[in-house]
Amino acid sequence: MEYDAFLLVSFGGPEGPDDVIPFLENVTRGRGVPPERLAEVAGHYRHFGGVSPINAQNRELLAALAPELPGLPIYWGNRNWTPYLADTVAQMRADGVRRAIAFVTSAYGSYSGCRQYWDDIDQARAAVGAGAPVIDKIRHFHDHPGFVLSHAEAVTAALGTLPERAPSRTRLVFTAHSIPTVMEDRSGPDGHRYTAQLREAAALVGSAAAPELEWDLVWQSRSGPPQVPWLEPDVNDHLEALAADGVRNVVVSPVGFVSDHLEVIWDLDNEAAATAQKLGINFARAATPGVHPRFVAMVRDLVAERQDENRQRHALGRVPTWDACPVGCCPAPARRPTT
């Protein structure tokens, strides 16, 4: 397939204190998130001056990708804040782009991590109208060597900061964003694809970094109404269970994420670290890929893979990934009325 542009599609985040509430209202519209939870999360952003780190991280990724994608103009559009995806697609049309390849900052299949980005792209193209470029989305990449090995290298580095790491007292804890259980039940064409991909990624990273250690997959960043079941256990609850079992050294690896955005640095570096300190656990948080050279090279490889259908697909696992979602895959969850 021939492409004449590269498009980074991401979540977006506020760029200052006045942006925080409008941004969060964009994120949570129609989801029935309690006002007190919205205020709590707003406080997390204001702790960092009202600026989300995801924006700077995306700019760093674009700068790192520029020399890796010669001949492809690079664009960036977000779901929830500027630069909005529709505005970016309009600029692409004005620049004469006909067909672009999109890299989304989510490695996994689910409604919020995959299908919703497809919907964002479709809505942006519809808003632009006639002449909007065709946009193809890069496949899931949870088991690509560039993703797995960049996480594994970070886990190894984090383990090296612990005062001691006796296998019987040390645990790897992999985290990902929790989602409603109904969303998990409908993720992928056969359901449960989100957790299957995450468990495979965790197993691959754990095997590469510290095969002698046990590992667990747990969840973080729940944001929905309390009466709706979400994936559990929460990372803080899990740390309490580990402490009760005699574990004294923990490396937490946010394998569900590609960069150190706010949910990583707040939920793990603040809340989970505080829980570990209270419990007497030695705690180290592994870095996310960010602009690790392996990760940047992975993006280049995934673009080349779509440009040449005969190119080898690099995958370390067996859980399926796909380029285009089947009809009915990962349907949107029911939204509560916003009256």
PENORGI-V755001 format. One record per residue. RES is the residue in one small letter. SS is DSSP state (@ for helix, = for strand, . for the rest). PHI is phi as a letter, one per 20 degrees, with the letter a starting at -180 (* if undefined). BURIAL is + if it has 16 or more other C-alpha atoms within 10 Angstrom, else -. Layout:
RES,SS,PHI,BURIAL
RES,SS,PHI,BURIAL
//
This chain:
m,.,*,-
e,.,e,-
y,.,c,+
d,.,d,-
a,=,a,+
f,=,d,+
l,=,c,+
l,=,e,+
v,=,d,+
s,=,c,+
f,.,e,+
g,.,n,+
g,.,a,+
p,.,f,+
e,=,d,+
g,.,a,-
p,@,g,+
d,@,f,-
d,@,e,-
v,@,f,+
i,@,f,+
p,@,g,-
f,@,f,+
l,@,f,+
e,@,f,-
n,@,f,-
v,@,f,+
t,@,d,-
r,.,g,-
g,.,n,-
r,.,e,+
g,.,m,-
v,.,f,+
p,.,g,-
p,@,g,-
e,@,f,-
r,@,f,-
l,@,f,-
a,@,f,-
e,@,f,-
v,@,f,+
a,@,g,+
g,@,f,-
h,@,f,+
y,@,f,+
r,@,f,+
h,@,g,-
f,.,d,-
g,.,m,-
g,.,m,+
v,=,d,+
s,.,e,+
p,@,f,+
i,@,f,+
n,@,f,+
a,@,f,-
q,@,f,+
n,@,f,+
r,@,f,-
e,@,f,-
l,@,f,+
l,@,f,+
a,@,f,-
a,@,f,+
l,@,f,+
a,@,g,-
p,.,f,-
e,.,e,-
l,.,c,+
p,.,f,-
g,.,n,-
l,.,d,+
p,=,g,+
i,=,d,+
y,=,c,+
w,=,b,+
g,=,b,+
n,=,d,+
r,.,f,+
n,.,d,+
w,.,b,+
t,.,f,+
p,.,f,+
y,=,f,+
l,@,g,+
a,@,f,+
d,@,f,+
t,@,f,+
v,@,f,+
a,@,f,+
q,@,f,-
m,@,f,+
r,@,f,+
a,@,f,-
d,.,e,-
g,.,n,-
v,.,f,+
r,.,d,+
r,=,b,+
a,=,c,+
i,=,d,+
a,=,d,+
f,=,d,+
v,=,d,+
t,.,e,+
s,.,b,+
a,.,e,+
y,.,c,+
g,.,e,+
s,.,a,+
y,@,f,+
s,@,f,+
g,@,e,+
c,@,b,+
r,@,g,+
q,@,f,+
y,@,f,+
w,@,g,+
d,@,f,-
d,@,g,+
i,@,f,+
d,@,f,-
q,@,f,-
a,@,f,+
r,@,f,+
a,@,f,-
a,@,f,-
v,@,f,+
g,.,n,-
a,.,g,-
g,.,n,-
a,.,f,+
p,.,f,+
v,=,f,+
i,=,c,+
d,=,e,+
k,=,d,+
i,.,f,+
r,.,f,+
h,.,g,+
f,.,c,+
h,.,f,+
d,.,d,+
h,.,f,+
p,@,g,+
g,@,f,+
f,@,f,+
v,@,f,+
l,@,f,+
s,@,f,+
h,@,f,+
a,@,f,+
e,@,f,+
a,@,f,+
v,@,f,+
t,@,g,+
a,@,f,+
a,@,f,+
l,@,g,+
g,.,f,-
t,.,e,-
l,.,f,-
p,.,f,-
e,.,a,-
r,.,b,+
a,.,g,-
p,@,g,-
s,@,f,-
r,@,d,+
t,=,c,+
r,=,c,+
l,=,e,+
v,=,c,+
f,=,e,+
t,=,c,+
a,=,b,+
h,=,f,+
s,.,f,+
i,.,c,+
p,=,g,+
t,@,f,-
v,@,f,+
m,@,f,+
e,@,f,+
d,@,f,+
r,.,d,+
s,.,e,+
g,.,n,+
p,.,f,-
d,.,d,-
g,.,m,+
h,.,l,+
r,@,f,+
y,@,g,+
t,@,f,+
a,@,f,+
q,@,f,+
l,@,f,+
r,@,f,+
e,@,f,+
a,@,f,+
a,@,f,+
a,@,f,+
l,@,f,+
v,@,f,+
g,@,f,+
s,@,f,-
a,@,f,+
a,@,e,+
a,@,b,+
p,.,f,-
e,.,f,-
l,.,d,+
e,=,f,+
w,=,b,+
d,=,c,+
l,=,d,+
v,=,c,+
w,=,c,+
q,=,b,+
s,.,m,+
r,.,g,-
s,.,c,+
g,.,e,+
p,.,f,-
p,.,f,-
q,.,e,-
v,.,e,-
p,.,f,-
w,=,c,+
l,.,f,+
e,.,c,+
p,.,e,-
d,=,f,+
v,@,g,+
n,@,f,+
d,@,f,-
h,@,f,+
l,@,f,+
e,@,f,+
a,@,f,-
l,@,f,+
a,@,f,+
a,@,f,-
d,.,e,-
g,.,n,-
v,.,f,+
r,.,c,+
n,=,c,+
v,=,c,+
v,=,d,+
v,=,d,+
s,=,d,+
p,.,f,+
v,.,f,+
g,.,e,+
f,.,c,+
v,.,d,+
s,.,b,+
d,.,e,+
h,.,e,+
l,@,f,+
e,@,f,+
v,@,f,+
i,@,f,+
w,@,e,+
d,@,f,+
l,@,d,+
d,@,f,+
n,@,d,-
e,@,f,-
a,@,f,+
a,@,f,+
a,@,f,+
t,@,f,+
a,@,f,+
q,@,f,-
k,@,f,-
l,@,e,-
g,.,m,-
i,.,e,+
n,=,f,+
f,=,c,+
a,=,c,+
r,=,d,+
a,=,f,+
a,.,f,+
t,.,e,+
p,.,f,+
g,.,l,+
v,.,d,+
h,.,g,+
p,@,g,-
r,@,f,+
f,@,f,+
v,@,f,+
a,@,f,+
m,@,f,+
v,@,f,+
r,@,g,+
d,@,f,+
l,@,f,+
v,@,f,+
a,@,f,+
e,@,f,+
r,@,f,+
q,@,f,-
d,.,c,-
e,.,f,-
n,.,e,-
r,.,f,-
q,.,f,-
r,.,e,-
h,.,e,-
a,.,b,+
l,.,e,-
g,.,d,+
r,.,c,-
v,.,f,-
p,.,f,-
t,.,c,+
w,.,b,-
d,.,e,-
a,.,c,-
c,.,f,+
p,.,f,-
v,.,g,-
g,.,n,-
c,.,f,+
c,.,l,+
p,.,f,+
a,.,f,+
p,.,f,-
a,.,f,-
r,.,d,-
r,.,f,-
p,.,f,-
t,.,d,-
t,.,e,-
//
